[in-house]
Amino acid sequence: MSTLGSSSSRTRRGRAGRITLAVAGLDALLARLAAQRIEHEPIETYSNGVRHVNVPDPDGNTIAFAEPPDATNASPRWAETGASS
């Protein structure tokens, strides 16, 4: 019988976590991470132009970053609703 706080259950949970964040300036972000000695997997470019990279942590979780093809000109989501600054 496994308990909720056992090391084996923490290990199983830790290997399943993942979040993807949309970013502009993926190269600059990866340079900042590299300066902190945080490694990443190879960058993938999808057929729609999105650039995607996974950054695993020591526990097996993954933070992924995705940059749209025209991220420098992308509008914030709130701007698409007609809000003004």
PDB file of N, CA, C and O in Angstrom:
ATOM      1  N   MET A   1       0.847  -1.179   0.000  1.00  0.00           N
ATOM      2  CA  MET A   1       0.000   0.000   0.000  1.00  0.00           C
ATOM      3  C   MET A   1       0.887   1.235   0.000  1.00  0.00           C
ATOM      4  O   MET A   1       1.809   1.342   0.809  1.00  0.00           O
ATOM      5  N   SER A   2       0.612   2.166  -0.905  1.00  0.00           N
ATOM      6  CA  SER A   2       1.402   3.383  -1.023  1.00  0.00           C
ATOM      7  C   SER A   2       0.711   4.520  -0.282  1.00  0.00           C
ATOM      8  O   SER A   2      -0.507   4.677  -0.361  1.00  0.00           O
ATOM      9  N   THR A   3       1.492   5.303   0.431  1.00  0.00           N
ATOM     10  CA  THR A   3       0.925   6.468   1.090  1.00  0.00           C
ATOM     11  C   THR A   3       1.142   7.689   0.227  1.00  0.00           C
ATOM     12  O   THR A   3       2.048   7.723  -0.606  1.00  0.00           O
ATOM     13  N   LEU A   4       0.310   8.685   0.428  1.00  0.00           N
ATOM     14  CA  LEU A   4       0.359   9.899  -0.389  1.00  0.00           C
ATOM     15  C   LEU A   4       1.720  10.574  -0.335  1.00  0.00           C
ATOM     16  O   LEU A   4       2.186  11.090  -1.351  1.00  0.00           O
ATOM     17  N   GLY A   5       2.362  10.584   0.813  1.00  0.00           N
ATOM     18  CA  GLY A   5       3.624  11.296   0.956  1.00  0.00           C
ATOM     19  C   GLY A   5       4.862  10.460   0.709  1.00  0.00           C
ATOM     20  O   GLY A   5       5.975  10.936   0.935  1.00  0.00           O
ATOM     21  N   SER A   6       4.704   9.237   0.256  1.00  0.00           N
ATOM     22  CA  SER A   6       5.877   8.387   0.063  1.00  0.00           C
ATOM     23  C   SER A   6       6.744   8.918  -1.068  1.00  0.00           C
ATOM     24  O   SER A   6       6.265   9.611  -1.966  1.00  0.00           O
ATOM     25  N   SER A   7       8.032   8.581  -1.009  1.00  0.00           N
ATOM     26  CA  SER A   7       8.951   9.056  -2.043  1.00  0.00           C
ATOM     27  C   SER A   7       8.580   8.497  -3.404  1.00  0.00           C
ATOM     28  O   SER A   7       8.764   9.176  -4.414  1.00  0.00           O
ATOM     29  N   SER A   8       8.055   7.260  -3.458  1.00  0.00           N
ATOM     30  CA  SER A   8       7.693   6.700  -4.759  1.00  0.00           C
ATOM     31  C   SER A   8       6.520   7.442  -5.379  1.00  0.00           C
ATOM     32  O   SER A   8       6.490   7.622  -6.596  1.00  0.00           O
ATOM     33  N   SER A   9       5.547   7.882  -4.574  1.00  0.00           N
ATOM     34  CA  SER A   9       4.426   8.627  -5.150  1.00  0.00           C
ATOM     35  C   SER A   9       4.868  10.025  -5.571  1.00  0.00           C
ATOM     36  O   SER A   9       4.364  10.555  -6.561  1.00  0.00           O
ATOM     37  N   ARG A  10       5.801  10.634  -4.838  1.00  0.00           N
ATOM     38  CA  ARG A  10       6.316  11.949  -5.243  1.00  0.00           C
ATOM     39  C   ARG A  10       7.071  11.820  -6.558  1.00  0.00           C
ATOM     40  O   ARG A  10       6.968  12.696  -7.417  1.00  0.00           O
ATOM     41  N   THR A  11       7.821  10.748  -6.728  1.00  0.00           N
ATOM     42  CA  THR A  11       8.573  10.541  -7.964  1.00  0.00           C
ATOM     43  C   THR A  11       7.622  10.391  -9.136  1.00  0.00           C
ATOM     44  O   THR A  11       7.838  10.999 -10.184  1.00  0.00           O
ATOM     45  N   ARG A  12       6.580   9.596  -8.981  1.00  0.00           N
ATOM     46  CA  ARG A  12       5.613   9.414 -10.073  1.00  0.00           C
ATOM     47  C   ARG A  12       4.956  10.739 -10.431  1.00  0.00           C
ATOM     48  O   ARG A  12       4.821  11.056 -11.613  1.00  0.00           O
ATOM     49  N   ARG A  13       4.544  11.517  -9.436  1.00  0.00           N
ATOM     50  CA  ARG A  13       3.908  12.805  -9.718  1.00  0.00           C
ATOM     51  C   ARG A  13       4.890  13.747 -10.398  1.00  0.00           C
ATOM     52  O   ARG A  13       4.508  14.471 -11.318  1.00  0.00           O
ATOM     53  N   GLY A  14       6.136  13.753  -9.967  1.00  0.00           N
ATOM     54  CA  GLY A  14       7.128  14.669 -10.502  1.00  0.00           C
ATOM     55  C   GLY A  14       7.446  14.422 -11.965  1.00  0.00           C
ATOM     56  O   GLY A  14       7.910  15.333 -12.650  1.00  0.00           O
ATOM     57  N   ARG A  15       7.216  13.248 -12.450  1.00  0.00           N
ATOM     58  CA  ARG A  15       7.542  12.917 -13.834  1.00  0.00           C
ATOM     59  C   ARG A  15       6.410  13.261 -14.794  1.00  0.00           C
ATOM     60  O   ARG A  15       6.541  13.038 -15.998  1.00  0.00           O
ATOM     61  N   ALA A  16       5.318  13.791 -14.299  1.00  0.00           N
ATOM     62  CA  ALA A  16       4.178  14.046 -15.168  1.00  0.00           C
ATOM     63  C   ALA A  16       3.889  15.533 -15.352  1.00  0.00           C
ATOM     64  O   ALA A  16       3.072  15.886 -16.203  1.00  0.00           O
ATOM     65  N   GLY A  17       4.525  16.410 -14.592  1.00  0.00           N
ATOM     66  CA  GLY A  17       4.201  17.821 -14.647  1.00  0.00           C
ATOM     67  C   GLY A  17       4.730  18.507 -15.894  1.00  0.00           C
ATOM     68  O   GLY A  17       5.856  18.262 -16.329  1.00  0.00           O
ATOM     69  N   ARG A  18       3.895  19.372 -16.462  1.00  0.00           N
ATOM     70  CA  ARG A  18       4.320  20.127 -17.640  1.00  0.00           C
ATOM     71  C   ARG A  18       3.436  21.365 -17.781  1.00  0.00           C
ATOM     72  O   ARG A  18       2.227  21.321 -17.556  1.00  0.00           O
ATOM     73  N   ILE A  19       4.077  22.464 -18.160  1.00  0.00           N
ATOM     74  CA  ILE A  19       3.360  23.690 -18.465  1.00  0.00           C
ATOM     75  C   ILE A  19       4.053  24.324 -19.663  1.00  0.00           C
ATOM     76  O   ILE A  19       5.276  24.254 -19.782  1.00  0.00           O
ATOM     77  N   THR A  20       3.286  24.937 -20.545  1.00  0.00           N
ATOM     78  CA  THR A  20       3.847  25.635 -21.694  1.00  0.00           C
ATOM     79  C   THR A  20       3.450  27.097 -21.609  1.00  0.00           C
ATOM     80  O   THR A  20       2.275  27.423 -21.440  1.00  0.00           O
ATOM     81  N   LEU A  21       4.431  27.971 -21.728  1.00  0.00           N
ATOM     82  CA  LEU A  21       4.208  29.417 -21.682  1.00  0.00           C
ATOM     83  C   LEU A  21       4.528  30.023 -23.045  1.00  0.00           C
ATOM     84  O   LEU A  21       5.559  29.709 -23.641  1.00  0.00           O
ATOM     85  N   ALA A  22       3.651  30.884 -23.533  1.00  0.00           N
ATOM     86  CA  ALA A  22       3.914  31.613 -24.777  1.00  0.00           C
ATOM     87  C   ALA A  22       4.815  32.796 -24.448  1.00  0.00           C
ATOM     88  O   ALA A  22       4.569  33.526 -23.488  1.00  0.00           O
ATOM     89  N   VAL A  23       5.858  32.979 -25.250  1.00  0.00           N
ATOM     90  CA  VAL A  23       6.823  34.047 -24.996  1.00  0.00           C
ATOM     91  C   VAL A  23       7.177  34.765 -26.293  1.00  0.00           C
ATOM     92  O   VAL A  23       7.025  34.223 -27.387  1.00  0.00           O
ATOM     93  N   ALA A  24       7.643  35.976 -26.144  1.00  0.00           N
ATOM     94  CA  ALA A  24       8.298  36.710 -27.228  1.00  0.00           C
ATOM     95  C   ALA A  24       9.756  36.830 -26.804  1.00  0.00           C
ATOM     96  O   ALA A  24      10.034  37.103 -25.636  1.00  0.00           O
ATOM     97  N   GLY A  25      10.685  36.631 -27.724  1.00  0.00           N
ATOM     98  CA  GLY A  25      12.100  36.713 -27.376  1.00  0.00           C
ATOM     99  C   GLY A  25      12.640  35.420 -26.799  1.00  0.00           C
ATOM    100  O   GLY A  25      13.329  35.428 -25.779  1.00  0.00           O
ATOM    101  N   LEU A  26      12.335  34.322 -27.442  1.00  0.00           N
ATOM    102  CA  LEU A  26      12.776  33.016 -26.956  1.00  0.00           C
ATOM    103  C   LEU A  26      14.294  32.932 -26.838  1.00  0.00           C
ATOM    104  O   LEU A  26      14.802  32.412 -25.845  1.00  0.00           O
ATOM    105  N   ASP A  27      15.022  33.428 -27.820  1.00  0.00           N
ATOM    106  CA  ASP A  27      16.487  33.353 -27.776  1.00  0.00           C
ATOM    107  C   ASP A  27      17.054  34.103 -26.574  1.00  0.00           C
ATOM    108  O   ASP A  27      17.974  33.615 -25.917  1.00  0.00           O
ATOM    109  N   ALA A  28      16.516  35.280 -26.284  1.00  0.00           N
ATOM    110  CA  ALA A  28      16.988  36.058 -25.134  1.00  0.00           C
ATOM    111  C   ALA A  28      16.659  35.343 -23.826  1.00  0.00           C
ATOM    112  O   ALA A  28      17.466  35.343 -22.897  1.00  0.00           O
ATOM    113  N   LEU A  29      15.480  34.738 -23.754  1.00  0.00           N
ATOM    114  CA  LEU A  29      15.097  33.983 -22.565  1.00  0.00           C
ATOM    115  C   LEU A  29      16.050  32.809 -22.342  1.00  0.00           C
ATOM    116  O   LEU A  29      16.502  32.576 -21.221  1.00  0.00           O
ATOM    117  N   LEU A  30      16.350  32.076 -23.407  1.00  0.00           N
ATOM    118  CA  LEU A  30      17.257  30.932 -23.276  1.00  0.00           C
ATOM    119  C   LEU A  30      18.669  31.373 -22.905  1.00  0.00           C
ATOM    120  O   LEU A  30      19.373  30.654 -22.197  1.00  0.00           O
ATOM    121  N   ALA A  31      19.085  32.536 -23.371  1.00  0.00           N
ATOM    122  CA  ALA A  31      20.401  33.073 -22.988  1.00  0.00           C
ATOM    123  C   ALA A  31      20.429  33.393 -21.492  1.00  0.00           C
ATOM    124  O   ALA A  31      21.421  33.125 -20.814  1.00  0.00           O
ATOM    125  N   ARG A  32      19.338  33.967 -20.983  1.00  0.00           N
ATOM    126  CA  ARG A  32      19.272  34.255 -19.538  1.00  0.00           C
ATOM    127  C   ARG A  32      19.296  32.962 -18.726  1.00  0.00           C
ATOM    128  O   ARG A  32      19.951  32.896 -17.687  1.00  0.00           O
ATOM    129  N   LEU A  33      18.587  31.937 -19.192  1.00  0.00           N
ATOM    130  CA  LEU A  33      18.603  30.655 -18.492  1.00  0.00           C
ATOM    131  C   LEU A  33      20.005  30.039 -18.526  1.00  0.00           C
ATOM    132  O   LEU A  33      20.478  29.518 -17.516  1.00  0.00           O
ATOM    133  N   ALA A  34      20.669  30.098 -19.684  1.00  0.00           N
ATOM    134  CA  ALA A  34      22.021  29.551 -19.819  1.00  0.00           C
ATOM    135  C   ALA A  34      22.994  30.255 -18.871  1.00  0.00           C
ATOM    136  O   ALA A  34      23.894  29.621 -18.320  1.00  0.00           O
ATOM    137  N   ALA A  35      22.815  31.557 -18.681  1.00  0.00           N
ATOM    138  CA  ALA A  35      23.671  32.309 -17.764  1.00  0.00           C
ATOM    139  C   ALA A  35      23.518  31.810 -16.326  1.00  0.00           C
ATOM    140  O   ALA A  35      24.419  31.978 -15.504  1.00  0.00           O
ATOM    141  N   GLN A  36      22.368  31.194 -16.029  1.00  0.00           N
ATOM    142  CA  GLN A  36      22.120  30.622 -14.710  1.00  0.00           C
ATOM    143  C   GLN A  36      22.415  29.118 -14.683  1.00  0.00           C
ATOM    144  O   GLN A  36      22.088  28.427 -13.719  1.00  0.00           O
ATOM    145  N   ARG A  37      23.038  28.627 -15.758  1.00  0.00           N
ATOM    146  CA  ARG A  37      23.382  27.203 -15.923  1.00  0.00           C
ATOM    147  C   ARG A  37      22.156  26.300 -15.966  1.00  0.00           C
ATOM    148  O   ARG A  37      22.183  25.169 -15.481  1.00  0.00           O
ATOM    149  N   ILE A  38      21.084  26.816 -16.552  1.00  0.00           N
ATOM    150  CA  ILE A  38      19.868  26.030 -16.749  1.00  0.00           C
ATOM    151  C   ILE A  38      19.851  25.586 -18.200  1.00  0.00           C
ATOM    152  O   ILE A  38      19.810  26.410 -19.114  1.00  0.00           O
ATOM    153  N   GLU A  39      19.883  24.287 -18.401  1.00  0.00           N
ATOM    154  CA  GLU A  39      19.961  23.722 -19.744  1.00  0.00           C
ATOM    155  C   GLU A  39      18.568  23.480 -20.317  1.00  0.00           C
ATOM    156  O   GLU A  39      17.585  23.386 -19.582  1.00  0.00           O
ATOM    157  N   HIS A  40      18.503  23.383 -21.633  1.00  0.00           N
ATOM    158  CA  HIS A  40      17.241  23.107 -22.309  1.00  0.00           C
ATOM    159  C   HIS A  40      17.460  22.076 -23.402  1.00  0.00           C
ATOM    160  O   HIS A  40      18.586  21.831 -23.834  1.00  0.00           O
ATOM    161  N   GLU A  41      16.379  21.489 -23.833  1.00  0.00           N
ATOM    162  CA  GLU A  41      16.420  20.544 -24.936  1.00  0.00           C
ATOM    163  C   GLU A  41      16.543  21.329 -26.241  1.00  0.00           C
ATOM    164  O   GLU A  41      16.409  22.553 -26.231  1.00  0.00           O
ATOM    165  N   PRO A  42      16.795  20.658 -27.359  1.00  0.00           N
ATOM    166  CA  PRO A  42      16.888  21.375 -28.640  1.00  0.00           C
ATOM    167  C   PRO A  42      15.588  22.118 -28.980  1.00  0.00           C
ATOM    168  O   PRO A  42      14.490  21.652 -28.677  1.00  0.00           O
ATOM    169  N   ILE A  43      15.742  23.268 -29.607  1.00  0.00           N
ATOM    170  CA  ILE A  43      14.584  24.048 -30.050  1.00  0.00           C
ATOM    171  C   ILE A  43      13.970  23.367 -31.264  1.00  0.00           C
ATOM    172  O   ILE A  43      14.676  22.967 -32.189  1.00  0.00           O
ATOM    173  N   GLU A  44      12.649  23.240 -31.251  1.00  0.00           N
ATOM    174  CA  GLU A  44      11.919  22.693 -32.394  1.00  0.00           C
ATOM    175  C   GLU A  44      11.181  23.836 -33.079  1.00  0.00           C
ATOM    176  O   GLU A  44      10.682  24.743 -32.411  1.00  0.00           O
ATOM    177  N   THR A  45      11.109  23.799 -34.395  1.00  0.00           N
ATOM    178  CA  THR A  45      10.298  24.758 -35.141  1.00  0.00           C
ATOM    179  C   THR A  45       9.229  23.973 -35.872  1.00  0.00           C
ATOM    180  O   THR A  45       9.532  23.118 -36.705  1.00  0.00           O
ATOM    181  N   TYR A  46       7.972  24.267 -35.557  1.00  0.00           N
ATOM    182  CA  TYR A  46       6.847  23.557 -36.155  1.00  0.00           C
ATOM    183  C   TYR A  46       6.521  24.124 -37.529  1.00  0.00           C
ATOM    184  O   TYR A  46       6.980  25.208 -37.886  1.00  0.00           O
ATOM    185  N   SER A  47       5.733  23.391 -38.291  1.00  0.00           N
ATOM    186  CA  SER A  47       5.389  23.803 -39.653  1.00  0.00           C
ATOM    187  C   SER A  47       4.636  25.137 -39.691  1.00  0.00           C
ATOM    188  O   SER A  47       4.654  25.819 -40.715  1.00  0.00           O
ATOM    189  N   ASN A  48       3.975  25.520 -38.592  1.00  0.00           N
ATOM    190  CA  ASN A  48       3.274  26.797 -38.547  1.00  0.00           C
ATOM    191  C   ASN A  48       4.183  27.946 -38.100  1.00  0.00           C
ATOM    192  O   ASN A  48       3.728  29.078 -37.940  1.00  0.00           O
ATOM    193  N   GLY A  49       5.476  27.644 -37.900  1.00  0.00           N
ATOM    194  CA  GLY A  49       6.444  28.680 -37.535  1.00  0.00           C
ATOM    195  C   GLY A  49       6.671  28.844 -36.048  1.00  0.00           C
ATOM    196  O   GLY A  49       7.570  29.584 -35.649  1.00  0.00           O
ATOM    197  N   VAL A  50       5.890  28.183 -35.219  1.00  0.00           N
ATOM    198  CA  VAL A  50       6.073  28.285 -33.769  1.00  0.00           C
ATOM    199  C   VAL A  50       7.384  27.601 -33.387  1.00  0.00           C
ATOM    200  O   VAL A  50       7.668  26.484 -33.819  1.00  0.00           O
ATOM    201  N   ARG A  51       8.173  28.294 -32.568  1.00  0.00           N
ATOM    202  CA  ARG A  51       9.409  27.721 -32.024  1.00  0.00           C
ATOM    203  C   ARG A  51       9.108  27.259 -30.607  1.00  0.00           C
ATOM    204  O   ARG A  51       8.513  27.998 -29.823  1.00  0.00           O
ATOM    205  N   HIS A  52       9.516  26.039 -30.277  1.00  0.00           N
ATOM    206  CA  HIS A  52       9.156  25.403 -29.007  1.00  0.00           C
ATOM    207  C   HIS A  52      10.387  24.765 -28.384  1.00  0.00           C
ATOM    208  O   HIS A  52      11.208  24.170 -29.083  1.00  0.00           O
ATOM    209  N   VAL A  53      10.512  24.889 -27.076  1.00  0.00           N
ATOM    210  CA  VAL A  53      11.639  24.275 -26.368  1.00  0.00           C
ATOM    211  C   VAL A  53      11.168  23.799 -24.992  1.00  0.00           C
ATOM    212  O   VAL A  53      10.347  24.447 -24.343  1.00  0.00           O
ATOM    213  N   ASN A  54      11.699  22.666 -24.566  1.00  0.00           N
ATOM    214  CA  ASN A  54      11.429  22.121 -23.236  1.00  0.00           C
ATOM    215  C   ASN A  54      12.614  22.394 -22.329  1.00  0.00           C
ATOM    216  O   ASN A  54      13.770  22.266 -22.732  1.00  0.00           O
ATOM    217  N   VAL A  55      12.303  22.774 -21.089  1.00  0.00           N
ATOM    218  CA  VAL A  55      13.321  22.992 -20.065  1.00  0.00           C
ATOM    219  C   VAL A  55      12.965  22.075 -18.896  1.00  0.00           C
ATOM    220  O   VAL A  55      12.110  22.419 -18.080  1.00  0.00           O
ATOM    221  N   PRO A  56      13.615  20.906 -18.809  1.00  0.00           N
ATOM    222  CA  PRO A  56      13.301  19.979 -17.719  1.00  0.00           C
ATOM    223  C   PRO A  56      13.949  20.418 -16.413  1.00  0.00           C
ATOM    224  O   PRO A  56      15.014  21.036 -16.403  1.00  0.00           O
ATOM    225  N   ASP A  57      13.276  20.080 -15.301  1.00  0.00           N
ATOM    226  CA  ASP A  57      13.889  20.341 -13.998  1.00  0.00           C
ATOM    227  C   ASP A  57      14.423  19.027 -13.430  1.00  0.00           C
ATOM    228  O   ASP A  57      14.149  17.961 -13.980  1.00  0.00           O
ATOM    229  N   PRO A  58      15.179  19.093 -12.339  1.00  0.00           N
ATOM    230  CA  PRO A  58      15.795  17.878 -11.789  1.00  0.00           C
ATOM    231  C   PRO A  58      14.788  16.810 -11.353  1.00  0.00           C
ATOM    232  O   PRO A  58      15.143  15.635 -11.259  1.00  0.00           O
ATOM    233  N   ASP A  59      13.542  17.200 -11.088  1.00  0.00           N
ATOM    234  CA  ASP A  59      12.526  16.250 -10.645  1.00  0.00           C
ATOM    235  C   ASP A  59      11.774  15.610 -11.803  1.00  0.00           C
ATOM    236  O   ASP A  59      10.895  14.777 -11.581  1.00  0.00           O
ATOM    237  N   GLY A  60      12.106  15.984 -13.032  1.00  0.00           N
ATOM    238  CA  GLY A  60      11.455  15.392 -14.181  1.00  0.00           C
ATOM    239  C   GLY A  60      10.267  16.168 -14.708  1.00  0.00           C
ATOM    240  O   GLY A  60       9.628  15.731 -15.664  1.00  0.00           O
ATOM    241  N   ASN A  61       9.953  17.308 -14.111  1.00  0.00           N
ATOM    242  CA  ASN A  61       8.897  18.178 -14.634  1.00  0.00           C
ATOM    243  C   ASN A  61       9.460  18.960 -15.810  1.00  0.00           C
ATOM    244  O   ASN A  61      10.677  19.069 -15.959  1.00  0.00           O
ATOM    245  N   THR A  62       8.587  19.500 -16.640  1.00  0.00           N
ATOM    246  CA  THR A  62       9.033  20.261 -17.798  1.00  0.00           C
ATOM    247  C   THR A  62       8.318  21.598 -17.862  1.00  0.00           C
ATOM    248  O   THR A  62       7.096  21.669 -17.729  1.00  0.00           O
ATOM    249  N   ILE A  63       9.083  22.646 -18.064  1.00  0.00           N
ATOM    250  CA  ILE A  63       8.524  23.946 -18.421  1.00  0.00           C
ATOM    251  C   ILE A  63       8.852  24.112 -19.899  1.00  0.00           C
ATOM    252  O   ILE A  63      10.014  24.030 -20.296  1.00  0.00           O
ATOM    253  N   ALA A  64       7.835  24.343 -20.701  1.00  0.00           N
ATOM    254  CA  ALA A  64       8.044  24.522 -22.137  1.00  0.00           C
ATOM    255  C   ALA A  64       7.743  25.976 -22.487  1.00  0.00           C
ATOM    256  O   ALA A  64       6.854  26.602 -21.910  1.00  0.00           O
ATOM    257  N   PHE A  65       8.500  26.492 -23.438  1.00  0.00           N
ATOM    258  CA  PHE A  65       8.284  27.850 -23.931  1.00  0.00           C
ATOM    259  C   PHE A  65       7.999  27.760 -25.419  1.00  0.00           C
ATOM    260  O   PHE A  65       8.664  27.020 -26.145  1.00  0.00           O
ATOM    261  N   ALA A  66       7.006  28.517 -25.871  1.00  0.00           N
ATOM    262  CA  ALA A  66       6.636  28.532 -27.283  1.00  0.00           C
ATOM    263  C   ALA A  66       6.583  29.983 -27.748  1.00  0.00           C
ATOM    264  O   ALA A  66       5.958  30.833 -27.114  1.00  0.00           O
ATOM    265  N   GLU A  67       7.247  30.245 -28.863  1.00  0.00           N
ATOM    266  CA  GLU A  67       7.275  31.595 -29.428  1.00  0.00           C
ATOM    267  C   GLU A  67       6.560  31.570 -30.771  1.00  0.00           C
ATOM    268  O   GLU A  67       6.948  30.812 -31.659  1.00  0.00           O
ATOM    269  N   PRO A  68       5.507  32.398 -30.937  1.00  0.00           N
ATOM    270  CA  PRO A  68       4.825  32.463 -32.229  1.00  0.00           C
ATOM    271  C   PRO A  68       5.750  33.000 -33.309  1.00  0.00           C
ATOM    272  O   PRO A  68       6.740  33.662 -32.999  1.00  0.00           O
ATOM    273  N   PRO A  69       5.442  32.726 -34.572  1.00  0.00           N
ATOM    274  CA  PRO A  69       6.345  33.135 -35.653  1.00  0.00           C
ATOM    275  C   PRO A  69       6.590  34.637 -35.736  1.00  0.00           C
ATOM    276  O   PRO A  69       7.673  35.054 -36.146  1.00  0.00           O
ATOM    277  N   ASP A  70       5.624  35.451 -35.363  1.00  0.00           N
ATOM    278  CA  ASP A  70       5.786  36.904 -35.430  1.00  0.00           C
ATOM    279  C   ASP A  70       5.639  37.498 -34.032  1.00  0.00           C
ATOM    280  O   ASP A  70       4.878  38.444 -33.829  1.00  0.00           O
ATOM    281  N   ALA A  71       6.372  36.940 -33.073  1.00  0.00           N
ATOM    282  CA  ALA A  71       6.227  37.326 -31.671  1.00  0.00           C
ATOM    283  C   ALA A  71       6.556  38.788 -31.418  1.00  0.00           C
ATOM    284  O   ALA A  71       5.992  39.390 -30.504  1.00  0.00           O
ATOM    285  N   THR A  72       7.454  39.377 -32.204  1.00  0.00           N
ATOM    286  CA  THR A  72       7.835  40.769 -31.948  1.00  0.00           C
ATOM    287  C   THR A  72       6.693  41.729 -32.261  1.00  0.00           C
ATOM    288  O   THR A  72       6.644  42.833 -31.718  1.00  0.00           O
ATOM    289  N   ASN A  73       5.785  41.321 -33.124  1.00  0.00           N
ATOM    290  CA  ASN A  73       4.645  42.173 -33.467  1.00  0.00           C
ATOM    291  C   ASN A  73       3.334  41.663 -32.892  1.00  0.00           C
ATOM    292  O   ASN A  73       2.275  42.226 -33.173  1.00  0.00           O
ATOM    293  N   ALA A  74       3.390  40.611 -32.095  1.00  0.00           N
ATOM    294  CA  ALA A  74       2.169  40.034 -31.532  1.00  0.00           C
ATOM    295  C   ALA A  74       1.561  40.985 -30.511  1.00  0.00           C
ATOM    296  O   ALA A  74       2.275  41.623 -29.736  1.00  0.00           O
ATOM    297  N   SER A  75       0.251  41.072 -30.520  1.00  0.00           N
ATOM    298  CA  SER A  75      -0.461  41.923 -29.569  1.00  0.00           C
ATOM    299  C   SER A  75      -0.787  41.128 -28.318  1.00  0.00           C
ATOM    300  O   SER A  75      -1.050  39.929 -28.400  1.00  0.00           O
ATOM    301  N   PRO A  76      -0.773  41.779 -27.158  1.00  0.00           N
ATOM    302  CA  PRO A  76      -1.215  41.086 -25.950  1.00  0.00           C
ATOM    303  C   PRO A  76      -2.677  40.669 -26.110  1.00  0.00           C
ATOM    304  O   PRO A  76      -3.438  41.311 -26.834  1.00  0.00           O
ATOM    305  N   ARG A  77      -3.055  39.605 -25.437  1.00  0.00           N
ATOM    306  CA  ARG A  77      -4.417  39.090 -25.563  1.00  0.00           C
ATOM    307  C   ARG A  77      -5.460  40.137 -25.202  1.00  0.00           C
ATOM    308  O   ARG A  77      -6.513  40.192 -25.836  1.00  0.00           O
ATOM    309  N   TRP A  78      -5.192  40.976 -24.190  1.00  0.00           N
ATOM    310  CA  TRP A  78      -6.176  41.975 -23.790  1.00  0.00           C
ATOM    311  C   TRP A  78      -6.403  42.998 -24.893  1.00  0.00           C
ATOM    312  O   TRP A  78      -7.496  43.555 -24.991  1.00  0.00           O
ATOM    313  N   ALA A  79      -5.417  43.255 -25.711  1.00  0.00           N
ATOM    314  CA  ALA A  79      -5.553  44.239 -26.782  1.00  0.00           C
ATOM    315  C   ALA A  79      -6.522  43.735 -27.855  1.00  0.00           C
ATOM    316  O   ALA A  79      -7.176  44.532 -28.529  1.00  0.00           O
ATOM    317  N   GLU A  80      -6.611  42.417 -28.012  1.00  0.00           N
ATOM    318  CA  GLU A  80      -7.511  41.841 -29.003  1.00  0.00           C
ATOM    319  C   GLU A  80      -8.972  42.045 -28.622  1.00  0.00           C
ATOM    320  O   GLU A  80      -9.850  41.944 -29.478  1.00  0.00           O
ATOM    321  N   THR A  81      -9.244  42.329 -27.359  1.00  0.00           N
ATOM    322  CA  THR A  81     -10.622  42.520 -26.905  1.00  0.00           C
ATOM    323  C   THR A  81     -11.071  43.964 -27.073  1.00  0.00           C
ATOM    324  O   THR A  81     -12.216  44.299 -26.771  1.00  0.00           O
ATOM    325  N   GLY A  82     -10.186  44.811 -27.549  1.00  0.00           N
ATOM    326  CA  GLY A  82     -10.541  46.212 -27.760  1.00  0.00           C
ATOM    327  C   GLY A  82     -10.208  47.109 -26.576  1.00  0.00           C
ATOM    328  O   GLY A  82     -10.560  48.289 -26.590  1.00  0.00           O
ATOM    329  N   ALA A  83      -9.541  46.586 -25.555  1.00  0.00           N
ATOM    330  CA  ALA A  83      -9.165  47.405 -24.411  1.00  0.00           C
ATOM    331  C   ALA A  83      -8.083  48.365 -24.825  1.00  0.00           C
ATOM    332  O   ALA A  83      -7.262  48.050 -25.687  1.00  0.00           O
ATOM    333  N   SER A  84      -8.073  49.528 -24.226  1.00  0.00           N
ATOM    334  CA  SER A  84      -7.027  50.499 -24.528  1.00  0.00           C
ATOM    335  C   SER A  84      -6.185  50.745 -23.294  1.00  0.00           C
ATOM    336  O   SER A  84      -6.621  50.501 -22.169  1.00  0.00           O
ATOM    337  N   SER A  85      -4.956  51.238 -23.517  1.00  0.00           N
ATOM    338  CA  SER A  85      -4.059  51.450 -22.385  1.00  0.00           C
ATOM    339  C   SER A  85      -4.226  52.803 -21.782  1.00  0.00           C
ATOM    340  O   SER A  85      -3.540  53.138 -20.816  1.00  0.00           O
TER     341      SER A  85
END
